[in-house]
Amino acid sequence: MDELKDNKKGFTSARSSKHWQQLQMLAKQQWSLASLFAQDANRATRFSTQAGALYMDYSKQCIDEQVLDTLLQLAVSCELSVRVEALMQGAMVNTSEQRAALHTALRLPDTATLKVEGQDVVADVHHSLAQVARLSERVRHGTWRGFSGKAVTDVVNIGVGGSDLGPLMATRALDEWADTEIEVHFVSNMDGTQLDNLLRHLNPETTLFIISSKSFGTVDTLSNAKTALSWLLATAKLRAGTEDSVLRRHFIGISANSEKMNAWGIHPEHQLQLWEWVGGRFSLWSAIGLAIAIRIGMPRFKELLSGAHSMDEHFAETDFAENLPVLLGLLAVWNSTFLQVNAHTVLPYDGRLSYLPSYLTQLEMESNGKSVTQHGNHIDYDTCPILWGEIGSNAQHAFYQLLHQGTQQVSCDFIACVRRYSDKVPNAPLQQQHELSLANCLAQSRVLAFGNTAVADIACAKADSEADKYKYYRGNQPSTTLLIDELTPHSLGALIALYEHKVYVMASVWDINPFDQWGVEMGKQMAESVHAAMQHEVDEGRFDTSTDQLLRHIKRLS
């Protein structure tokens, strides 16, 4: 892998290939989904594929065989296969921070072998997972006791960004698999609202806090942790508990910075390791997933890892033409860069996936919201679209109006589970609700694609007179539909890994680094300056006139 070490110089830019120019020319055509389907009776079969429990239909994308073939050639021209190998083998793919990005190593089986700079990564990962198993089982079995000797009943994960969104999304998605009475809660907001509302309902004697922060220096996380410690100490003092006892019995730390965990007071036995090569938004597979393991148990957490690993293997080994992450990523590039479809929405028709859109918003926009290549050149093409989403049935009553009749083109991912409630005592009303949800999923993607022609036999579809123009559905909104056989830890792991690899494919074509996030740093630094100014009289001209004025207004009311 030595030839992969210097990726800044070693990879070819897709921007310079002839296939890029071909796609620019193809994008100028008038693309009509209705016409594409009318011309090809086998279109749905031609533009669909499957990997394990995930079935993907992308026939409602504005592509034809020529576009798909050119996109696949574009992937070859930017050496995507070499880039994938570099990712999997621990090469320096995070070029700006000079390190690997080994989230795939977090789900390797213990029989695998992977050494990075002489270090046995697999052994390190499974040592950490053993610690996760040990601590989670202590909590689940009631042997973890608080300062007063009572067993833990509630666990609060304090984190922000990937340290919150990942475990929150997965825990809620798999809550049907929970086999413990222990409740798991999540706190991320720095203003204290979430924590304040939560602490009103928890018992300090039976509450355990997980502080999740790669750097153990994130102000959002540490401000919440400090408040939690004060809350515990206020009760502990009444029960003759000491601060050392509270810290040891009520806090677990997860970080790559053991020195800061020690300084904060986290007991060494309750410290779980992260590594610099794990980005926060890719970290739920690591000890950051402790909250998930507590809720569903370590065997099921390992099924989650196994599902992700199965998608890793599919990504690394499958021909690009049948490769789900490759296809999903190339379609995103086609829409955003060439068709200028600069908005994308994720629409899961399953309430268990309610936090998936928020998770993917960070995963994609923090990763690929870049305007400089890995060579340091300013980009003159569109990269990551604006992404948002919501449970499909809620979205229908919120923003589908814009999707159907607005002026913006928006690409969509519809996600649904085929089987649900089938393994339980027959419950006809719930099964009917599930069928209704599936029907809405398919119906909405159809109407978005074909507009009024999808329901030409319905009176409201006709808009012949001026008075009826407001009923017009223009259609031609591109979408992909992902069907999951059923939602399990394994299939959820595969789904999340699919989107992780989609991000990498997009970044590879755009020649950007998806593993850093320098765009969030300046705001943090400026916040420190503004916070310092709040403690003193505002110096005229210290900031801009707007910020100075806002500070004066705040200080008058404080």
C-alpha positions as CSV (number, residue, x, y, z in Angstrom):
1,M,0.0,0.0,0.0
2,D,3.0,2.3,-0.1
3,E,1.9,3.7,-3.5
4,L,-1.3,4.9,-1.7
5,K,0.4,6.9,1.0
6,D,0.5,10.3,-0.8
7,N,-3.1,10.5,-2.1
8,K,-2.8,14.2,-2.9
9,K,-0.5,13.4,-5.8
10,G,-1.4,9.8,-6.5
11,F,-5.1,10.1,-7.6
12,T,-6.4,11.4,-10.9
13,S,-9.1,14.1,-10.9
14,A,-12.3,13.2,-12.5
15,R,-12.8,16.8,-13.5
16,S,-10.1,16.5,-16.1
17,S,-11.5,13.4,-17.8
18,K,-13.4,13.3,-21.1
19,H,-16.3,11.6,-19.3
20,W,-16.8,14.7,-17.2
21,Q,-17.3,16.7,-20.4
22,Q,-19.6,14.1,-21.8
23,L,-21.8,14.3,-18.7
24,Q,-21.9,18.0,-19.0
25,M,-23.2,17.6,-22.6
26,L,-25.7,14.9,-21.6
27,A,-27.1,17.0,-18.8
28,K,-28.2,19.7,-21.3
29,Q,-30.8,17.3,-22.7
30,Q,-34.5,17.7,-21.7
31,W,-34.9,14.8,-19.3
32,S,-38.4,13.4,-18.9
33,L,-39.1,10.5,-16.6
34,A,-42.4,9.9,-18.3
35,S,-40.7,9.6,-21.7
36,L,-37.9,7.4,-20.4
37,F,-40.4,4.9,-19.0
38,A,-42.6,5.0,-22.1
39,Q,-39.5,4.2,-24.2
40,D,-38.4,1.2,-22.2
41,A,-40.7,-1.4,-20.7
42,N,-37.8,-3.0,-18.9
43,R,-36.5,0.2,-17.3
44,A,-37.4,-0.8,-13.7
45,T,-35.5,-4.1,-14.0
46,R,-32.6,-2.5,-15.8
47,F,-32.1,0.2,-13.1
48,S,-32.4,-1.8,-9.9
49,T,-30.1,-4.0,-7.8
50,Q,-29.8,-5.7,-4.5
51,A,-27.3,-6.4,-1.7
52,G,-28.4,-8.6,1.1
53,A,-31.5,-7.2,2.7
54,L,-31.4,-3.9,0.7
55,Y,-33.1,-3.6,-2.6
56,M,-32.5,-0.4,-4.6
57,D,-34.7,0.9,-7.4
58,Y,-33.2,3.9,-9.1
59,S,-35.2,3.8,-12.3
60,K,-37.0,7.1,-11.4
61,Q,-33.7,9.0,-11.7
62,C,-33.2,11.1,-14.8
63,I,-30.7,8.8,-16.5
64,D,-30.5,6.4,-19.4
65,E,-27.9,3.7,-20.3
66,Q,-25.6,6.3,-21.8
67,V,-25.6,8.4,-18.7
68,L,-25.1,5.4,-16.4
69,D,-22.2,4.0,-18.5
70,T,-20.5,7.4,-18.6
71,L,-20.9,7.8,-14.8
72,L,-19.3,4.4,-14.3
73,Q,-16.5,5.3,-16.6
74,L,-16.0,8.6,-14.6
75,A,-15.6,6.4,-11.5
76,V,-12.9,4.4,-13.2
77,S,-11.2,7.6,-14.4
78,C,-10.8,8.9,-10.9
79,E,-9.4,5.6,-9.8
80,L,-12.3,4.8,-7.5
81,S,-11.2,1.2,-7.0
82,V,-7.8,2.3,-5.8
83,R,-9.4,4.9,-3.5
84,V,-11.7,2.2,-2.0
85,E,-8.7,-0.1,-1.4
86,A,-6.9,2.9,0.2
87,L,-9.8,3.5,2.6
88,M,-10.1,-0.2,3.6
89,Q,-6.3,-0.7,4.1
90,G,-5.6,2.3,6.3
91,A,-3.9,4.6,3.8
92,M,-3.8,8.3,4.5
93,V,-7.2,9.2,2.9
94,N,-7.7,12.1,5.4
95,T,-5.2,14.2,3.6
96,S,-5.6,17.5,5.5
97,E,-5.1,15.8,8.9
98,Q,-2.5,13.3,7.6
99,R,-4.2,10.2,8.9
100,A,-6.3,7.2,7.9
101,A,-10.1,7.0,8.2
102,L,-10.7,3.5,9.5
103,H,-14.4,3.4,10.4
104,T,-14.5,0.2,8.4
105,A,-12.0,-1.4,10.8
106,L,-14.4,-0.8,13.7
107,R,-16.6,-3.6,12.3
108,L,-13.9,-6.1,11.1
109,P,-14.3,-9.6,12.7
110,D,-11.7,-10.5,15.3
111,T,-10.2,-13.0,12.8
112,A,-9.3,-10.2,10.4
113,T,-5.8,-8.7,10.1
114,L,-5.1,-5.1,9.6
115,K,-1.9,-3.3,10.6
116,V,-1.5,0.5,10.2
117,E,2.0,1.8,10.8
118,G,2.9,-1.4,12.7
119,Q,-0.1,-1.2,15.0
120,D,-2.6,-4.1,15.1
121,V,-5.8,-2.1,14.5
122,V,-8.1,-5.2,14.8
123,A,-6.7,-6.1,18.2
124,D,-7.1,-2.6,19.4
125,V,-10.7,-2.4,18.2
126,H,-11.7,-5.7,19.8
127,H,-10.0,-4.8,23.1
128,S,-12.2,-1.7,23.2
129,L,-15.3,-3.7,22.3
130,A,-14.6,-6.1,25.1
131,Q,-14.6,-3.1,27.4
132,V,-17.9,-2.0,26.0
133,A,-19.3,-5.4,26.6
134,R,-17.9,-5.4,30.2
135,L,-19.4,-2.1,31.1
136,S,-22.7,-2.5,29.3
137,E,-23.3,-5.9,31.0
138,R,-22.6,-4.4,34.4
139,V,-25.2,-1.8,33.8
140,R,-27.7,-4.2,32.2
141,H,-27.3,-6.8,35.0
142,G,-27.8,-4.3,37.8
143,T,-24.3,-4.7,39.2
144,W,-23.4,-1.1,38.5
145,R,-24.4,0.8,41.6
146,G,-24.6,4.5,42.2
147,F,-23.1,6.4,45.2
148,S,-26.0,5.3,47.5
149,G,-25.8,1.6,46.5
150,K,-28.8,1.5,44.2
151,A,-28.7,-0.1,40.7
152,V,-28.6,2.1,37.7
153,T,-32.0,2.7,36.1
154,D,-31.2,5.4,33.6
155,V,-28.3,6.2,31.3
156,V,-27.7,9.6,29.8
157,N,-25.4,9.9,26.8
158,I,-23.9,13.4,26.7
159,G,-22.3,14.2,23.3
160,V,-22.8,16.4,20.2
161,G,-22.6,15.8,16.5
162,G,-21.6,12.2,15.7
163,S,-21.2,11.4,19.4
164,D,-25.0,12.1,19.7
165,L,-26.7,11.7,16.3
166,G,-25.2,8.2,15.6
167,P,-26.1,6.4,18.9
168,L,-29.4,8.3,19.1
169,M,-30.5,7.3,15.6
170,A,-29.5,3.6,16.1
171,T,-30.9,3.3,19.6
172,R,-34.3,4.6,18.5
173,A,-34.3,2.5,15.4
174,L,-33.6,-0.7,17.3
175,D,-35.7,0.0,20.4
176,E,-38.0,-2.9,19.6
177,W,-34.9,-5.1,20.1
178,A,-34.3,-3.7,23.6
179,D,-34.4,-6.4,26.3
180,T,-33.8,-4.3,29.4
181,E,-35.8,-1.9,31.6
182,I,-32.9,0.5,31.7
183,E,-33.8,3.7,29.8
184,V,-31.3,5.5,27.6
185,H,-31.5,9.2,27.1
186,F,-29.5,11.7,24.9
187,V,-28.4,15.2,25.6
188,S,-26.5,17.4,23.1
189,N,-27.8,21.0,23.2
190,M,-25.4,23.4,24.9
191,D,-28.1,25.8,26.2
192,G,-29.1,23.2,28.9
193,T,-32.7,22.9,27.9
194,Q,-32.5,19.2,27.1
195,L,-30.6,18.4,30.3
196,D,-32.7,20.6,32.6
197,N,-35.9,19.0,31.3
198,L,-34.5,15.5,31.7
199,L,-33.0,15.9,35.2
200,R,-36.4,17.0,36.5
201,H,-37.5,13.4,35.9
202,L,-34.4,11.4,36.9
203,N,-33.1,10.1,40.2
204,P,-29.5,11.1,40.8
205,E,-28.9,8.0,42.8
206,T,-29.7,5.7,39.9
207,T,-28.5,7.8,36.8
208,L,-25.3,7.0,34.9
209,F,-23.8,9.6,32.5
210,I,-21.7,8.7,29.4
211,I,-19.5,11.6,28.3
212,S,-18.7,11.1,24.6
213,S,-16.2,13.4,23.1
214,K,-13.3,12.5,20.8
215,S,-11.2,15.5,22.1
216,F,-12.8,15.7,25.5
217,G,-12.7,19.5,25.0
218,T,-16.0,20.2,23.2
219,V,-17.7,23.0,25.1
220,D,-21.2,21.8,24.3
221,T,-20.5,18.4,25.9
222,L,-18.4,19.5,28.8
223,S,-20.9,22.2,29.9
224,N,-23.6,19.6,30.1
225,A,-21.3,17.2,31.9
226,K,-20.4,19.9,34.5
227,T,-24.1,20.6,35.1
228,A,-24.8,16.9,35.5
229,L,-22.0,16.6,38.0
230,S,-23.3,19.5,40.0
231,W,-26.8,17.9,40.1
232,L,-25.4,14.7,41.4
233,L,-23.2,16.3,44.0
234,A,-26.1,18.3,45.4
235,T,-27.9,15.1,46.3
236,A,-24.7,13.1,47.2
237,K,-23.8,15.6,49.9
238,L,-27.1,15.0,51.5
239,R,-26.3,11.2,51.5
240,A,-22.7,11.6,52.7
241,G,-21.4,10.8,49.2
242,T,-18.0,12.2,48.1
243,E,-17.1,13.8,44.8
244,D,-14.7,10.9,44.1
245,S,-17.4,8.4,44.7
246,V,-19.8,10.3,42.4
247,L,-17.3,10.6,39.6
248,R,-16.4,6.9,39.8
249,R,-19.9,5.5,40.1
250,H,-21.8,7.9,37.8
251,F,-19.6,8.7,34.8
252,I,-18.1,6.9,31.9
253,G,-15.8,8.7,29.5
254,I,-15.3,7.9,25.8
255,S,-12.5,9.8,24.1
256,A,-9.2,9.7,22.3
257,N,-7.7,12.0,25.0
258,S,-7.1,10.0,28.2
259,E,-5.2,12.9,29.8
260,K,-8.3,15.2,29.7
261,M,-10.5,12.4,30.9
262,N,-8.2,11.9,33.9
263,A,-8.1,15.6,34.6
264,W,-11.9,15.8,34.5
265,G,-12.1,13.0,37.0
266,I,-13.2,9.9,35.0
267,H,-11.9,6.8,36.7
268,P,-9.4,4.9,34.5
269,E,-11.5,1.7,34.6
270,H,-14.4,3.7,33.2
271,Q,-12.6,5.2,30.2
272,L,-13.2,3.9,26.7
273,Q,-10.8,4.5,23.9
274,L,-11.3,6.3,20.6
275,W,-8.7,6.8,18.0
276,E,-7.7,9.8,15.9
277,W,-8.5,7.8,12.8
278,V,-12.2,7.7,13.7
279,G,-14.3,10.7,12.7
280,G,-17.2,11.6,15.0
281,R,-19.8,11.1,12.3
282,F,-18.4,7.6,11.5
283,S,-18.0,6.5,15.1
284,L,-21.2,4.8,16.3
285,W,-19.5,1.4,15.6
286,S,-16.9,2.2,18.3
287,A,-17.2,2.7,22.0
288,I,-19.4,5.7,21.1
289,G,-22.1,3.0,20.6
290,L,-22.0,2.1,24.3
291,A,-25.5,3.5,24.7
292,I,-26.7,1.2,21.9
293,A,-25.1,-1.8,23.5
294,I,-26.7,-1.0,26.9
295,R,-30.2,-0.8,25.3
296,I,-30.1,-3.8,23.0
297,G,-27.3,-5.9,24.4
298,M,-23.8,-6.7,23.1
299,P,-24.8,-9.6,20.9
300,R,-27.2,-7.4,18.9
301,F,-24.7,-4.6,18.8
302,K,-22.3,-7.0,17.2
303,E,-25.0,-7.9,14.6
304,L,-25.1,-4.1,13.8
305,L,-21.4,-4.3,13.2
306,S,-21.7,-7.4,11.1
307,G,-24.3,-5.7,8.9
308,A,-22.0,-2.8,8.3
309,H,-19.1,-5.2,7.5
310,S,-21.3,-7.0,5.0
311,M,-21.8,-3.7,3.1
312,D,-18.1,-3.0,3.4
313,E,-17.4,-6.3,1.6
314,H,-20.1,-5.5,-1.0
315,F,-18.5,-2.1,-1.6
316,A,-15.0,-3.4,-2.0
317,E,-15.8,-6.5,-4.1
318,T,-18.8,-5.9,-6.3
319,D,-18.6,-4.6,-9.8
320,F,-19.5,-0.9,-10.0
321,A,-22.6,-1.6,-12.2
322,E,-24.2,-3.6,-9.3
323,N,-22.6,-1.8,-6.4
324,L,-25.1,0.0,-4.2
325,P,-22.8,2.6,-2.6
326,V,-21.2,3.3,-6.0
327,L,-24.4,3.7,-7.8
328,L,-26.0,5.8,-5.0
329,G,-22.9,8.1,-4.9
330,L,-22.7,8.5,-8.7
331,L,-26.4,9.4,-9.0
332,A,-25.9,12.0,-6.3
333,V,-23.0,13.5,-8.4
334,W,-25.1,13.4,-11.5
335,N,-27.9,15.3,-9.8
336,S,-25.9,17.9,-8.0
337,T,-22.9,18.6,-10.3
338,F,-24.4,18.1,-13.7
339,L,-28.2,18.5,-13.4
340,Q,-27.8,21.3,-10.7
341,V,-30.4,19.6,-8.5
342,N,-28.9,21.1,-5.3
343,A,-31.4,19.9,-2.7
344,H,-31.9,16.3,-1.5
345,T,-34.4,14.9,1.0
346,V,-34.4,11.6,2.8
347,L,-37.9,10.2,3.4
348,P,-38.1,7.0,5.6
349,Y,-41.6,5.6,5.7
350,D,-41.0,3.9,9.1
351,G,-41.2,5.7,12.4
352,R,-38.3,3.7,13.8
353,L,-36.0,5.6,11.4
354,S,-37.2,9.0,12.6
355,Y,-33.6,10.2,13.4
356,L,-32.1,8.8,10.2
357,P,-32.5,12.1,8.2
358,S,-30.8,14.1,10.9
359,Y,-27.9,11.6,11.0
360,L,-27.5,11.7,7.3
361,T,-27.6,15.5,7.2
362,Q,-24.4,15.6,9.3
363,L,-22.9,12.6,7.5
364,E,-23.2,14.1,4.0
365,M,-23.1,17.9,4.6
366,E,-20.2,17.9,7.1
367,S,-18.3,15.4,5.0
368,N,-18.9,16.8,1.5
369,G,-19.8,20.4,2.1
370,K,-16.4,21.5,0.7
371,S,-15.3,24.0,-2.0
372,V,-11.5,23.1,-2.2
373,T,-10.0,20.0,-3.7
374,Q,-7.5,17.8,-1.9
375,H,-4.9,19.6,-4.1
376,G,-5.9,22.9,-2.6
377,N,-7.7,24.2,-5.7
378,H,-11.0,26.1,-5.5
379,I,-13.8,24.1,-7.0
380,D,-15.9,25.5,-9.9
381,Y,-18.6,22.8,-9.8
382,D,-21.4,22.0,-7.3
383,T,-20.6,19.5,-4.6
384,C,-22.8,18.4,-1.8
385,P,-26.5,19.4,-2.0
386,I,-28.5,20.8,0.9
387,L,-29.9,17.7,2.6
388,W,-32.9,17.4,5.0
389,G,-35.7,14.9,5.6
390,E,-38.5,13.7,7.8
391,I,-40.7,10.6,8.3
392,G,-42.5,10.3,5.0
393,S,-46.0,10.5,6.4
394,N,-45.2,13.6,8.4
395,A,-43.3,15.1,5.4
396,Q,-46.4,14.7,3.3
397,H,-48.2,17.2,5.5
398,A,-45.2,19.5,5.9
399,F,-43.0,20.0,2.8
400,Y,-44.3,17.7,0.0
401,Q,-46.2,20.8,-1.3
402,L,-42.8,22.2,-2.4
403,L,-41.7,18.8,-3.8
404,H,-44.9,18.5,-5.9
405,Q,-45.6,22.1,-6.9
406,G,-42.7,24.2,-6.0
407,T,-40.2,25.8,-8.3
408,Q,-37.2,23.8,-7.0
409,Q,-35.9,20.5,-8.3
410,V,-35.3,18.1,-5.4
411,S,-33.9,14.6,-5.5
412,C,-35.4,12.2,-3.0
413,D,-34.5,8.9,-1.2
414,F,-37.6,6.9,-0.2
415,I,-36.8,4.2,2.4
416,A,-39.2,1.6,3.7
417,C,-39.2,-1.8,5.3
418,V,-41.2,-4.5,3.5
419,R,-42.0,-6.8,6.5
420,R,-43.2,-5.6,9.9
421,Y,-45.5,-7.0,12.6
422,S,-45.3,-10.4,10.9
423,D,-43.3,-12.1,13.7
424,K,-45.7,-11.1,16.5
425,V,-49.2,-12.1,17.5
426,P,-51.3,-11.2,14.5
427,N,-52.5,-7.6,14.8
428,A,-54.6,-6.7,11.8
429,P,-54.9,-3.0,12.5
430,L,-51.1,-2.6,12.8
431,Q,-50.4,-4.7,9.7
432,Q,-53.0,-2.5,7.8
433,Q,-51.2,0.6,9.0
434,H,-47.9,-0.8,7.7
435,E,-49.4,-1.6,4.3
436,L,-50.9,1.9,4.2
437,S,-47.4,3.4,4.9
438,L,-45.9,1.3,2.1
439,A,-48.6,2.3,-0.3
440,N,-48.0,6.0,0.4
441,C,-44.2,5.5,-0.1
442,L,-44.8,4.0,-3.6
443,A,-47.5,6.5,-4.4
444,Q,-45.5,9.6,-3.6
445,S,-42.5,8.5,-5.6
446,R,-44.8,7.7,-8.5
447,V,-46.5,11.1,-8.4
448,L,-43.2,13.0,-8.0
449,A,-41.9,11.2,-11.1
450,F,-44.9,11.5,-13.4
451,G,-46.9,14.4,-12.1
452,N,-50.5,14.7,-13.4
453,T,-50.0,11.8,-15.8
454,A,-49.7,9.4,-12.8
455,V,-53.4,10.0,-12.0
456,A,-54.8,11.1,-15.3
457,D,-58.1,9.3,-14.5
458,I,-58.7,11.4,-11.4
459,A,-60.6,14.5,-11.9
460,C,-58.3,16.7,-9.8
461,A,-55.4,15.8,-12.1
462,K,-56.9,17.8,-15.0
463,A,-55.8,21.4,-15.1
464,D,-57.2,22.5,-18.5
465,S,-58.7,25.8,-17.3
466,E,-56.9,28.7,-15.7
467,A,-58.9,28.1,-12.6
468,D,-57.4,24.7,-12.3
469,K,-53.7,25.6,-12.7
470,Y,-53.2,25.4,-9.0
471,K,-53.9,21.6,-9.2
472,Y,-51.1,21.0,-11.6
473,Y,-48.3,18.5,-10.6
474,R,-45.3,18.9,-12.9
475,G,-43.5,15.7,-11.9
476,N,-40.0,14.9,-13.1
477,Q,-38.6,14.9,-9.6
478,P,-35.8,12.3,-9.5
479,S,-35.9,9.7,-6.7
480,T,-34.4,6.4,-5.5
481,T,-36.4,3.9,-3.5
482,L,-34.6,1.7,-0.9
483,L,-36.6,-1.3,0.4
484,I,-35.3,-3.2,3.4
485,D,-36.5,-6.7,3.9
486,E,-37.1,-6.0,7.5
487,L,-35.4,-3.7,10.1
488,T,-32.9,-5.7,12.2
489,P,-29.6,-4.7,13.7
490,H,-27.9,-6.4,10.8
491,S,-29.9,-4.6,8.1
492,L,-29.6,-1.2,9.9
493,G,-25.9,-1.6,10.0
494,A,-25.8,-2.3,6.2
495,L,-28.0,0.7,5.5
496,I,-25.8,3.1,7.5
497,A,-22.7,1.7,5.9
498,L,-24.3,2.2,2.5
499,Y,-24.6,5.9,3.1
500,E,-21.1,6.2,4.6
501,H,-19.7,4.7,1.4
502,K,-22.0,6.8,-0.8
503,V,-20.3,9.8,0.8
504,Y,-16.9,8.5,0.0
505,V,-17.8,7.8,-3.7
506,M,-19.1,11.4,-4.1
507,A,-16.0,12.8,-2.5
508,S,-13.7,10.7,-4.7
509,V,-15.4,12.0,-7.9
510,W,-15.3,15.6,-6.5
511,D,-11.7,15.2,-5.3
512,I,-12.4,16.5,-1.9
513,N,-11.6,15.2,1.6
514,P,-14.8,13.9,3.3
515,F,-13.0,13.2,6.6
516,D,-12.3,16.7,8.0
517,Q,-14.6,19.5,9.1
518,W,-12.5,22.7,9.3
519,G,-15.7,24.6,8.5
520,V,-16.9,24.3,12.1
521,E,-13.8,25.5,13.8
522,M,-13.8,29.3,13.1
523,G,-17.3,29.7,14.6
524,K,-16.1,28.0,17.8
525,Q,-13.2,30.3,18.1
526,M,-15.3,33.4,17.5
527,A,-17.7,32.2,20.1
528,E,-14.9,32.2,22.7
529,S,-14.2,35.9,21.8
530,V,-17.8,36.9,22.0
531,H,-18.3,35.0,25.3
532,A,-15.3,36.8,26.8
533,A,-16.8,40.1,25.6
534,M,-20.1,39.3,27.4
535,Q,-18.2,39.3,30.7
536,H,-17.0,42.9,30.2
537,E,-18.1,46.2,28.8
538,V,-18.4,46.0,25.0
539,D,-15.5,47.7,23.3
540,E,-16.8,49.8,20.4
541,G,-15.5,48.4,17.2
542,R,-14.3,45.1,18.7
543,F,-16.5,43.2,16.3
544,D,-18.7,44.5,13.5
545,T,-21.4,47.1,14.3
546,S,-24.2,44.5,14.3
547,T,-22.5,42.1,16.7
548,D,-21.6,45.0,19.0
549,Q,-25.1,46.3,19.0
550,L,-26.5,42.8,19.7
551,L,-24.1,42.4,22.6
552,R,-25.2,45.7,24.1
553,H,-28.8,44.7,23.9
554,I,-28.1,41.3,25.6
555,K,-26.1,43.0,28.4
556,R,-28.9,45.5,29.1
557,L,-31.3,42.6,29.7
558,S,-28.9,40.4,31.6
